[in-house]
Amino acid sequence: MRSNFVIKLVEAYNQDANTFRDAVEILADDEAKKGNNDIAEKLRLAISHKKGCVNNTAVNNSFIISRASSPIITANLKDKNSSLSLFDTITPSVGFDELFYSPTVSNIFDQIILEWNKSQELLKAGILPSRRILLYGPSGCGKTMAGMALAKSIKMPVAYVRLDGLFSSFLGQTSSNLRRIFESVVKPPQILFLDEFDAVAKKRDDNQEIGEIKRIVISLLQNLDFLPPEVLVIAATNHEHLLDPAIWRRFDISIGIGLPEYETRKRMIETWLNPYKTKTKNVNIDTLAKITDRFNIAQIKNIVLQTIKKNLILNEANAITTNDFLKQIIFLEGYNLSKESLLKFATKLRNSGITIDNIAHITGIPKSTIGDHTSRNKKKVKNEK
């Protein structure tokens, strides 16, 4: 991180809550442009936790961009050596009605919510509700937010633990920290959310890991086994392939949250554009949904909000079009940093039904070059088949 930006961040913190929030948002946007979407998502989550911040609202005439109300967050146990918090207790504010998942994933969450809302009936029948939920998949697809929405749905606070930040400089202290965390969530019962789960749940047959890490895995397994039934554990990881096989067996349900499908992308874009529908009536949502395949939720939301911010609010445009979004995609995803990546995006646009004339206008690439490149790609695909 650049030193001058750190200075500006500290200065913003000393001014007021909104200035500090805006500075962190700029940092998150910068990380997203570099492809560090996981870092960007966590920065936005972290700033949404900042106590006392009002909603981030930009106003220009009748155009408003606002974030969901911030959750209540409280610091708890601290590491004995570093004095850093081991976890934060969060009262979530975002529900599933504000999030976007495939019908399959949504149905699984509905089932879990139903089980916990009827947990007393299940217990009387000698059956436990699902107590161990593992969320896995690419970064930026809403694993953390899903855990928070689940907590809101069953009306329980969350003990949020960033496991990658749990390691003490004294490795022997890490197992002790784990035990203290697990003991703290029992009374009163909380949802234990273990983020970056692969940090402490790695395969024990990995020869590159030192013995202390393997002992931490054993400690984690033991703590999971001895938790009482009224505690729900949610774990999230971007690297499920690193998890120890014994870890998988500890979870009742494993939910893969992948990149959003076409219909989900379309629904997301429609929802985020709805407050501006009189100014975005010339936007082809089908085209945007096609172009953003292989994009995660965080990327798509950033594209939509950045386009609205740049055109409707900062530049005070009367309306925006599909081309405005496509130009913003080129900028935010860095396709303009090399001719090769820009040509690849041009091919993607052509395959989505956009005319060569329009592609040339958006990208600045000559029509003849676009035509030659797309023709070569079609021949290549045909030969590969």
C-alpha positions in Angstrom: 0.0 0.0 0.0 1.4 3.4 -0.9 2.5 5.5 2.0 0.8 8.7 0.8 -2.5 6.9 0.7 -2.0 5.6 4.3 -1.5 9.2 5.3 -4.7 10.3 3.5 -6.6 7.5 5.1 -5.5 8.5 8.6 -6.4 12.2 7.8 -9.8 11.1 6.6 -10.4 9.1 9.8 -9.7 12.2 11.9 -12.1 14.3 9.9 -15.5 12.5 10.0 -17.1 9.1 9.5 -18.3 9.8 6.0 -14.9 11.0 4.8 -13.2 8.0 6.2 -15.8 5.7 4.6 -15.3 7.3 1.2 -11.5 6.9 1.5 -11.9 3.2 2.2 -14.4 2.9 -0.7 -11.7 4.4 -3.0 -9.2 1.9 -1.7 -11.7 -1.0 -2.3 -12.4 0.2 -5.8 -8.6 0.4 -6.5 -8.1 -3.1 -5.3 -11.0 -4.3 -7.4 -9.5 -2.7 -10.5 -6.3 -4.6 -9.8 -8.2 -7.9 -9.7 -8.0 -8.2 -5.9 -11.8 -8.7 -5.5 -11.5 -10.7 -2.3 -9.6 -7.8 -0.6 -12.1 -5.3 -2.0 -15.1 -7.2 -0.7 -13.5 -7.5 2.8 -12.7 -3.8 2.9 -16.3 -3.0 2.1 -17.5 -5.4 4.7 -15.1 -4.0 7.3 -16.2 -0.4 6.7 -19.8 -1.4 6.9 -19.0 -2.6 10.4 -17.6 0.8 11.5 -19.7 1.8 14.5 -21.3 5.2 14.3 -21.1 5.6 10.5 -24.2 6.8 8.7 -25.3 5.2 5.5 -23.0 6.1 2.6 -25.4 8.2 0.5 -24.6 10.3 -2.6 -27.3 12.7 -3.6 -27.8 14.6 -6.9 -31.3 15.8 -7.5 -33.4 12.7 -7.3 -30.6 10.1 -7.7 -29.6 8.3 -4.6 -27.1 5.5 -4.0 -27.3 4.1 -0.5 -25.8 1.0 1.2 -27.8 -1.3 3.6 -27.9 -0.2 7.2 -24.7 -1.1 9.0 -24.7 -4.0 11.4 -23.9 -3.6 15.1 -20.4 -4.8 15.9 -18.8 -5.3 19.3 -15.1 -6.3 20.0 -14.6 -9.3 22.4 -11.7 -11.5 23.5 -8.2 -10.3 22.7 -5.0 -12.2 21.9 -2.8 -12.1 25.1 0.3 -11.2 23.2 -0.9 -8.9 20.5 -4.0 -7.5 22.2 -5.8 -7.9 18.9 -9.5 -9.0 19.0 -10.0 -12.7 18.4 -13.5 -12.2 17.1 -16.3 -9.6 16.9 -19.9 -10.1 17.8 -22.1 -8.8 15.0 -25.8 -8.3 14.8 -26.4 -8.6 11.0 -28.6 -6.1 9.2 -28.7 -7.7 5.6 -31.3 -10.4 4.8 -31.6 -12.8 1.9 -34.1 -10.5 0.2 -31.2 -8.2 -0.6 -28.9 -11.0 -1.9 -28.7 -13.0 -5.0 -28.1 -16.8 -5.3 -29.1 -19.6 -7.6 -32.5 -21.3 -6.9 -30.6 -24.4 -5.7 -28.5 -22.5 -3.2 -31.5 -20.4 -2.0 -33.5 -23.6 -1.4 -30.7 -25.0 0.8 -30.7 -21.9 2.9 -34.5 -21.9 3.2 -34.2 -25.5 4.5 -31.6 -24.5 7.1 -33.7 -21.5 8.3 -36.8 -23.7 8.6 -34.8 -26.3 10.6 -33.6 -23.7 13.1 -37.0 -21.9 13.4 -38.5 -25.3 14.3 -35.5 -26.5 16.2 -37.6 -27.2 19.4 -39.9 -29.5 17.4 -36.9 -31.3 16.0 -35.2 -31.7 19.4 -38.4 -33.2 20.9 -38.2 -35.8 18.1 -34.6 -36.5 18.9 -33.3 -34.8 15.7 -30.8 -32.0 15.6 -31.0 -29.1 13.1 -28.1 -28.7 10.7 -25.4 -27.4 13.0 -22.3 -27.2 10.8 -22.5 -25.3 7.5 -19.5 -25.0 5.1 -19.6 -22.4 2.4 -17.1 -22.6 -0.4 -16.4 -21.1 -3.8 -14.7 -18.2 -5.5 -14.2 -14.9 -3.8 -16.8 -12.1 -4.3 -19.7 -14.5 -4.6 -21.4 -13.7 -1.3 -20.3 -16.4 1.2 -19.8 -14.0 4.1 -23.0 -12.1 3.4 -24.9 -15.4 3.1 -23.7 -16.4 6.6 -24.8 -13.0 7.9 -28.2 -13.2 6.2 -28.7 -16.7 7.7 -27.9 -15.3 11.2 -30.5 -12.6 10.7 -33.1 -15.1 9.5 -32.8 -17.2 12.6 -32.3 -14.2 14.9 -28.9 -15.0 16.4 -25.8 -12.8 16.8 -22.6 -13.8 15.0 -19.2 -14.3 16.5 -17.2 -13.4 13.4 -13.6 -14.8 13.3 -11.0 -14.0 10.6 -8.9 -17.2 10.9 -6.1 -15.9 8.7 -5.6 -13.2 11.4 -5.8 -15.6 14.3 -2.3 -16.9 14.3 -0.3 -15.6 17.3 3.4 -14.8 16.9 3.7 -17.5 19.6 2.3 -20.5 17.6 1.5 -22.4 20.8 -1.0 -19.6 21.7 -3.1 -20.2 18.5 -4.7 -23.4 19.8 -5.4 -21.6 23.1 -7.0 -18.8 21.2 -9.2 -21.3 19.3 -10.3 -22.9 22.6 -11.2 -19.5 24.1 -13.3 -18.5 21.1 -15.2 -21.8 21.1 -15.8 -21.4 24.9 -17.1 -17.9 24.5 -19.9 -18.6 22.0 -21.6 -21.2 24.2 -23.3 -18.8 26.7 -25.3 -17.2 25.4 -25.4 -19.2 22.1 -24.1 -17.4 19.1 -23.4 -18.4 15.5 -19.7 -19.0 15.1 -18.6 -17.7 11.7 -15.1 -18.9 10.8 -14.0 -16.9 7.7 -10.8 -17.9 5.7 -11.4 -21.4 7.1 -8.5 -22.9 5.1 -6.0 -20.9 7.2 -6.3 -23.4 10.1 -8.1 -26.4 8.5 -5.4 -27.4 6.0 -4.6 -31.0 5.1 -2.4 -32.7 7.7 -0.5 -34.6 5.0 0.9 -31.4 3.6 4.7 -31.9 4.0 5.3 -28.2 3.7 3.4 -27.4 6.9 5.1 -27.4 10.2 4.0 -29.7 13.1 2.4 -26.9 15.0 -0.1 -26.2 12.2 -1.1 -29.9 12.2 -1.7 -29.6 16.0 -3.9 -26.6 15.3 -6.0 -28.7 12.9 -6.5 -31.4 15.6 -7.4 -28.6 18.2 -10.0 -27.3 15.7 -11.5 -30.7 15.2 -11.8 -31.3 18.9 -13.4 -27.9 19.5 -16.0 -28.6 16.8 -16.8 -32.0 18.3 -17.5 -30.6 21.8 -19.7 -27.7 20.9 -23.2 -28.0 22.3 -26.1 -28.5 19.8 -27.5 -24.9 20.3 -24.4 -23.4 18.6 -24.4 -23.1 14.8 -21.0 -23.1 13.1 -20.6 -21.5 9.6 -17.2 -21.8 7.9 -16.3 -20.1 4.6 -13.3 -20.7 2.3 -12.2 -19.7 -1.2 -9.8 -22.7 -1.2 -11.8 -25.8 -0.4 -9.2 -28.0 -2.0 -6.8 -27.2 0.9 -9.2 -28.5 3.6 -8.3 -31.6 5.6 -10.7 -34.6 4.7 -11.6 -34.9 8.4 -12.9 -31.3 8.3 -15.4 -32.1 5.6 -16.9 -34.9 7.7 -17.6 -32.4 10.5 -20.1 -30.5 8.4 -23.7 -31.4 8.0 -24.1 -29.4 4.8 -21.5 -28.1 2.3 -22.8 -25.4 0.0 -20.9 -24.4 -3.1 -21.6 -20.8 -4.0 -20.3 -20.2 -7.5 -20.3 -17.4 -10.0 -23.8 -16.1 -10.7 -25.7 -17.7 -13.6 -27.3 -15.8 -16.4 -30.7 -15.4 -14.9 -29.2 -14.4 -11.5 -27.0 -11.8 -13.2 -30.0 -10.4 -15.0 -32.0 -10.2 -11.8 -29.1 -8.5 -10.0 -28.6 -5.8 -12.7 -32.4 -5.2 -12.9 -32.6 -4.7 -9.1 -29.6 -2.3 -8.9 -30.9 -0.3 -11.9 -34.5 -0.1 -10.7 -34.0 3.2 -8.7 -32.8 4.8 -11.9 -35.2 3.2 -14.4 -36.3 6.5 -16.0 -32.6 7.2 -16.8 -31.6 3.7 -17.8 -34.5 2.7 -20.1 -32.0 2.4 -23.0 -29.9 -0.1 -21.2 -30.0 -3.6 -22.6 -29.9 -5.8 -19.5 -29.8 -9.0 -21.5 -26.6 -7.8 -23.2 -25.0 -6.9 -19.8 -26.0 -10.2 -18.3 -24.3 -12.0 -21.2 -21.1 -9.9 -21.1 -20.7 -10.4 -17.4 -20.5 -14.2 -17.5 -17.5 -15.4 -15.3 -17.8 -12.2 -13.2 -18.6 -12.5 -9.5 -21.3 -10.6 -7.7 -18.9 -8.0 -6.3 -17.5 -7.2 -9.7 -21.0 -6.9 -11.3 -22.3 -4.7 -8.5 -19.2 -2.5 -8.8 -19.7 -2.1 -12.5 -23.3 -1.1 -12.1 -22.7 1.4 -9.3 -19.6 2.9 -10.8 -21.4 3.5 -14.1 -24.3 5.2 -12.3 -21.9 7.2 -10.1 -19.7 8.4 -13.0 -22.5 9.3 -15.5 -25.6 10.2 -13.6 -24.1 11.8 -10.5 -20.6 13.1 -11.2 -21.1 14.0 -14.9 -24.8 14.8 -14.4 -25.9 13.0 -17.6 -29.6 12.9 -18.4 -29.4 9.2 -19.2 -27.1 6.3 -19.6 -26.9 3.6 -22.2 -25.5 0.1 -22.6 -22.3 1.5 -24.1 -21.7 3.5 -20.9 -21.6 0.2 -19.0 -19.5 -1.5 -21.5 -16.9 1.3 -21.4 -16.9 1.1 -17.6 -16.3 -2.7 -17.8 -13.3 -2.0 -20.1 -11.9 0.5 -17.5 -12.6 -1.4 -14.3 -11.5 -4.8 -15.6 -8.3 -3.4 -17.2 -9.1 -4.6 -20.7 -7.6 -1.4 -22.0 -4.2 -2.2 -20.5 -3.2 -4.3 -23.5 -4.2 -4.7 -27.1 -4.6 -8.5 -26.6 -7.1 -8.2 -23.7 -9.1 -5.5 -25.5 -9.3 -7.7 -28.6 -10.5 -10.6 -26.5 -13.2 -8.4 -25.0 -14.1 -7.2 -28.5 -14.6 -10.8 -29.5 -16.8 -11.4 -26.5 -18.9 -8.4 -27.4 -19.2 -9.6 -31.0 -20.3 -13.1 -29.8 -23.0 -11.4 -27.7 -24.6 -9.9 -30.8 -23.1 -6.4 -30.7 -22.3 -4.9 -34.1 -18.7 -4.4 -35.3 -19.5 -0.6 -35.7 -20.6 -0.3 -32.1 -17.6 -2.4 -30.8 -15.2 -0.1 -32.7 -16.9 2.9 -31.1 -16.6 1.4 -27.6 -13.1 0.1 -27.8 -11.4 2.4 -30.3 -10.2 -0.6 -32.3 -10.5 -0.3 -36.1 -13.4 -2.3 -37.6 -11.1 -4.2 -39.9 -9.0 -5.4 -37.0 -12.1 -6.5 -35.0 -13.4 -8.4 -38.1 -10.2 -10.2 -38.7 -9.7 -11.1 -35.1 -13.3 -12.5 -34.6 -13.0 -14.5 -37.9 -9.7 -16.1 -36.8 -11.3 -17.0 -33.4 -14.2 -18.6 -35.1 -11.9 -20.7 -37.3 -9.8 -21.7 -34.3 -12.9 -22.8 -32.3 -14.2 -24.8 -35.4 -10.8 -26.6 -35.8 -10.7 -27.5 -32.1 -14.1 -29.1 -32.4 
